[in-house]
Amino acid sequence: MTPLYQDWVRPLLFRGDAEAMHDRAIRWGARLQRRKALVRWLARRYTVHDPRLRVAMAGLNFPNPIGLAAGYDKNGHSVETLAALGFGAIEVGSVSAEASPGNPPPRLWRSPADRAIIVNYGLPNDGAAAIAERLSTADLSVPLGVNVVKTNRRCAEPDEAILADYVEGARLAQDACDYLVLNLSCPNTESGRDFFAGHVQTRTLLELLDTPGPGKPVFLKVSPLGGDEALDQLLEAADAFPWVAGFIFNLPPGKPVPLSLSESELERMPGAVAGKPVEGLIEERIAALYHRMDRDRYRIIAAGGVFTGEDALRKIRLGASFVQIFTALIYEGPGVVRRINLELLELLERDGFGHIGEAVGVDVP
């Protein structure tokens, strides 16, 4: 963390409501990206160029293994500015076929002692068509992903309608991005249904998308719950569809234990926890999935508690090919991506790796 951000910027931001400050940051980024020369200056300042960090995955080339996770720029307003902070990829969303206001506020809180945030957004977004149109003019030098989810409505829907909503969202978004993520596990929707538990519906959704196929590599974002049986069912569902490129684990619902917040505080903060408290569960699931999957075909994108190069490399050594951050950007500021990438280069030398790809899965049998 830079002294400027640590001593001046973050204290000011953290005095305000978490969602209001986040929205303000997105608006600043949207204004900033109109000034192309300034965006180029940011990219020169923050981007680490080193061939040892390049990642080839799903037919795409990523300049480094640190991406921005979905949820930060939900509507794609600030992708050029964010990419200039040195990210290896930007993922927008979650995006649904129809616009949705999400859950009523307040719906975002910070827990600095835990290096965490509590998220109960409920998927607010402008709708896939509007976001795809916005992204169509983006000028990016890194891959762009769009995270697609079902429209969050305040009523129960039949299975056919839920699946059709996913298909429509993917259809609208696919031409505006380099890869798609199907978010099959959102912990904060209105219904709270774990619709894809057991992955029978996962296979049904993939069958619906298979004609004529999405035309872009697809990653499946799934729950970290359910144990090894759920992983086996996931792989069985995905194996028949060659355009499924890999997997991402979502946040678990509920609150991990322990947290520094009191019970009375947590009662006022519904939603899922992102950041350091979910790190252990996510890493255990990454290793289990890497152990089971076809390593020549699939790739894992990891997120959850990545604040340092050590955090990123640990997930890579457990089987991830690419790592995403979100919470760290809030706590550490715009220089965090550069710092993590520079730390990764030092760690590669320390551990005797000539390239980041050599470290993938080395700690898993």
N, C-alpha and C positions, 0 to 999 in steps of 0.2 A: 504494500500500500504506500502510495506517495505521501510525504508529509503534508502537502497541500490538501489532498483529499481527506486524510486522517484528521488533521487539526482544524480544518476550516469547512470544507464542503460537506462532509458527512454529518458533523454535528448540526449544521443548519438544516440539511434534508431530514434528519431524524427528529427534528422538532415538530414536523408537520405530519399529517395523516399519511400513512404509508401509500395508499392508492393514489391520493392526490399528488404526492411527490413523484411517484412512478409515472403518472400520466404527464406531469410537467416535464420529466426527463425525455419522454417520447416526443413531446411537442418541440422541445429544444432540438432534439436530433433531426426532426422533420424539417425545421427551419434551416438548420445547419447544412443539410445535404443539398439545399438549393445553391450553396456556395461551393462549387466544384473544386476550386483551387484550395479552399480550406479543408475539404474532405481529403484531397490528395496529400496535403500537408500532414493531416492526422495519420494517414496510412504510412507515410514515410517515418513518422515518429514512433508508431506503435507496432508495426508489422516486423516480425522476425523472419528473415529469409535464410533458410538453411535446408539443403536437400535431404539432410538426415531426418527432418521432420515431416516430409511429404508423405501423404497417405493416398494410395490408390484403392478405391472401394466402390463396388457396384458400378463399374465402368466410369467413375468420376474421379477427378484429381483434386485433392484437398491440399493446400499449401502447408498446413500444419494440422495436428490432431485435436485442436481445441475449438469447438463450435459453440454457438449460442443456442441454448435450448428453447423450445417452444414455450410460450407463456410470457416472454419478456415483451416482444413486439407482436401483439396479438393480431393486429390489422395491417402490418406491413408498412407502417408510416415512415420508418426510420432505418430501413435496411442498409442503405448506403453508408450512413454515418456509423452504424454499428459494425459493419464489415471493416471500416477504416480503423477500428480499434484493434485490428490484428487477428480477428477470428478466422478459422479455417473454413467455416461454413456458417450460414445463418438459417435458422428454422423459424418460420412464422406460424402463428396460430395459438391455440387450436381454432380451426376454421370449420364452419358448418354450412350446409347447403343453404339455409336461410339465416338471416340476421337474428341475433338473440341478445337480450339485455343482460343475461346471466342472473346470478343471485343478487338480492338487494344488499346494498352496503350497510355497515362496514363488512368487508370481505377480504382484507389483507392486513396482516399484522407482522411486526418484527419481534424477534426474541434474541437480542444481541448476546446475551450470556450463553445461548445455545448455538450461536452462529446459524440461525434458522429464520425462516419466515413461515407463517401459517396462512394457507391459501384456501379461500372459499369462493372464488370468482364465479364458478358455474358456467364457464365458457361464453362470456360476452364477446361478440364479434360482429362485424359488418356484413357477414354473409360471403360465401365463396365467390360469387360473381363480382361483387364490388372489390374484394381484395385481389382477385386475379387481375382485374383491370388495372388496379394500382400498381401491382408488381410488374406488369407488362412493360413498364417504362424504366424499371430499375436497371442501373448500370453497375453490375457486380463482377468482381474478378474471382469470387469464390462461389462454390455451389450454394444454391438456394433450395431449401426444403419447405414444404407446406404440410402442416400437421392437420389432418382431417378428422372430424368427429361428428357425431350425430347432433342435430339441432336440439338444444336443451329446451323442451317445452314443459309446461306445468300440467301435464296430463299423461296418463299411461297410453301407450300406443301398441298396436299389434306388431308382432315380429316383422312382418312383411314391410311395414312402414318404416321401421327402424333401419332395416337393411337397405331399402330404397333410398333413404336419406343419405346414408354413407356413400352409396354408388353415385348419387347426384353430386354430392360434395366433391368426391374424387374427380368426377368428370369435369366439373367446372374449374377445378384447381390445377389439373395436371399440366396444362399448357403453359402455366405461369411459373413453373419451378423445374428444378433439376432432379429432385426426388420427392416422393410422397411418403408420409407417415400416416398410417391408419391407427388412430388412437382408440384402442379397444378397451381402455380401462381408465375412465375418468372418475376420481373419487368424490367429485363435488357436483354431480348433476342433480336435477330436481328429483328424479325417481329413485336414485340410489341403487338401481338394479345392476347387478353384475351380469350383464346380458351375455357376455362371451365366456363366462365360467364354463369349463369343460371343453370349450373350443369347438363344439358342434356348430354353433352359429358362425364361428370364424371360418370354417370350411365353406359354409353356405355363402358367406359374403365374398370369399375369394372366388368361388364358382361364378357368382354374378358379375364380378369384375373381369373374369377371364375371357369374356367375349365382347370386344376383340382383345382385351387386355389393356392395362392402364397406360402403356407406352412409356412409362418411367419406372425406374427401380422403386420398390416399395419396402418400407420397414414397418414391422408390426410393433406397436407400443402396447405392452401388456402389463398386467398386474404382477408384482413380485410375490404375491401370496399363492397358496395352493400347493407348494412343495414340488418335489420332483415329478410327481404324477402329472401336474399341470404342464410342466415343461415337455414331457413326453407327448401329451395330447396336442400341445402347440406345434411341435415339430411334425407330428403326423398330419395335422391339418395343412401345414405350409408346404410340405415336401412336394406336392403334386403341381405346384405353381412356380415355374422357374423365375418369374419376375419378382418373387419375394426375395429380397436381398439380405434381410437380417432382422434384428430385433432390438428394442429398447425397453427397459423396465420403467414403468411409471411410479409415481409416489404411491405408497400404501395408504389406504384410508385410515382415519383415526389418528391417534397420537402415540408415537413411540415413547417408551419409558426408559430412563427418567428425563424429564424436562425441568428447567429451573423455574418455570411458571407455576403459580399456585393453582389449586383446583378452581378457585373462584375466578381467576384470570382465564383459565382454559375454557370455562363455561361460557365466557363471552367471546370466545374465538373458535367458532365451528370451522371445520375444514381439515385439510391434510397439511403435514409438516414437510417442508423442503429444507435442505441444507445438511449440516453435519449429523443430526440425529438419525437420518435414514441411511447413512453411509454403510454401516455394517451389513444390514439386510440386503441392500442392493449388491454389494460385493460378493456376498455368499451366493446370490442367485446368478450373478455373472459367471462365476466359476462353475456352478452346476450346469448352466446352459452350455458353456463352452465345452465341458466334458462330454456332453451328449450330442451336440449338433455336428453336422457335416462341415468340417472346418475349411474344406476347399470351396464350399459354396457360400455359406452364411457369414455375416459379419455382425458384431455387437457394437452398438453405440451406447456408451455408459453415461449416466448422469446421477448425481446424488452426493453432495458433500465435497465437491472438488474445489479446493481453495489454493492448492500448491502444486508444484511439479511432482512432489512425492505422492500426493493424492492421485494425480492423473496417471502416473507410472504404475502405481499399485493396481489400478483398475485395468490398465493395459496388460500387465503381467498376469492378471487373472482371466484375460480373454477378450477384452475390448480392443477394437481396432481404432476407435474414435471416441472422444470424450466431450461432453457438453457441460457448460456451466450456466447458472442463472443467479443463484443466491450470492455467489462470490462477487459478481459484478456489483451488486447492491452494497455489500460490506467493504469491498476492497477498491472499488472505483475503476475508472477506465484503463488504468495501467495493468490490470490483473492479467490480461491475456498475454501481453508481452512478458511479464514476469514469469508466468507459468512456463511459457515456451523456452525462455532462457534457462530456467531451472531444469527443464527436461533435457536440454543439451548437456548440461553439467552432469546430470544423472546418467545419461547414456554413456558418457565417457567413464564415469565411475564404475558402471556395471559392465563395461566392455562391449557395448552394442554399437555397431557401426551405423545403424538405422533404426528408427522407432519400430518398424515392422518386425524386427528381430526379437523384440521384447514381448510380442503378443502371445499370451498364454503360457509363458515359460514356467509359471508356478502351478500349472494344472497338469495332472498326468494325462 
